[in-house]
Amino acid sequence: MNNSVWIRNPRFDLTCVMGGALLTLLLPLLTGSFPHVLPFVFWIWLVVFEGSHFWATFSRTYFDTRFRQENAGLLQGSLVFFAFPAAAVVIRTLTNSSWSTDLYGYFIFLWSLYHNARQHFGFLSIYARKSGNHAETITAYQRVIYVAIVGAQVYFAAHFKTELAIRAAPFQQWPDVLRMLLTYGPLAISASAAVWLVMLVRRSYAESGKTALIPALYTAVCLVFYSVMFYVVAPREPFFPSPANGAQKLMLLAVMNSLFHNIQYHAIVWHYSAKRYRSEEQFGWAGRFNRGTASYLGTALLMGAVFGLIVWNMHDWPWINGSFTPGRDFPTLPYILFFGIIGHHFYLDQRIWRPSRQQDLRGYLGLAPAPAV
């Protein structure tokens, strides 16, 4: 099986694009046995993976001279996502109630679920096209990846997150019919995804032989990962002893829900950068930051630490030794920056990774001849 069916090569893809799922699923084993290490794991994730992956988006957009010139409207207009959490804070102040900031945070959470699913859709689409499947089979794969992920996400949101995020009634107090629907419905959806995937493997194997196994493998990884995380691990939260708030009750899930996504994102940005920034003079600071692995990692970690400082001032999370001192006042500026960065990243990211509309990106991903630089 040649490298043309992979994004980069088998070792890179299996380790960095799919391997993050296995690494993430090891965390419940670690923190279940040693709960006191969870705050340390949380801060390592936040700085090394989460905050740094936001920077990865900024570095290839705002700091890329050519991209900035070609997409000025997008980059300027997307900054409106910092105004939305600011508006929620203003409403909170005027009404003397937390409903607006709670609701906006819940909206961002729901968007994060879609954002993660959309990234998996993107990777699956790349593998399906590289594998030589027919258009109908590619469409089927694109549908099954959503089915494989969304059912488990709905289960988690209904059973665990909604109550803590917007102070809704506990799930056990919801109407019986709704509880049954939101319990057995997601399980049925996930089971149907497994059956659909088996049928799809047989069909795609007949079309393209062994290369059909790559999109099937990727879909299976996502199905297993999300099913284990949300059906098996989530009911065992909190892993952190004596959680002081809703955020700490789902601390492990906060890490798990993003870590697989973070690792993939760094992998694709690093691959993109290695292709695009071979001649850094054409791209300004983006070339300097992203052309080499050392400079990429160095600046990413530095900006991840800046994001970590913002999160620390949200007063939701314990320090690495487990100690926790809640803030007395609402963290206005940290709230705006925290949710502004996340919402801005979600929107911008969904606009800059569209191979079907970007000839140069298709080249960097091996879906078309590579562009001249």
Helices and strands as residue ranges (DSSP letters): G 3-5, H 10-12, I 13-17, H 19-33, G 35-37, H 38-44, I 45-51, H 52-59, H 65-70, H 72-77, G 78-82, H 83-95, H 99-130, H 135-156, I 157-161, H 162-166, G 171-173, H 176-208, G 209-212, H 213-227, I 228-233, G 234-236, H 246-249, H 251-276, G 280-282, H 285-290, H 293-312, H 332-352, G 355-357, H 359-364
